């Protein structure tokens, strides 16, 4: 499983109430995305990495479940295939 931080921004733009933190995850050649909001109160006096860790802890169970589901699928399902002439 490979995970990248795909979103990290104050949200909503006009009057932010927190940080939207999103992760792009690749498992078994398939990608999915999950995000969550960490409130400004929760983020107070925390470094960016700590805010990302809070977001991940909220999403961990769902991310792990989806990665396991995708990991159990045959890699044949995403291969490019051309029939013999």
Helices and strands as residue ranges (DSSP letters): E 2-11, E 18-27, E 30-39, H 40-43, H 48-71, G 75-78
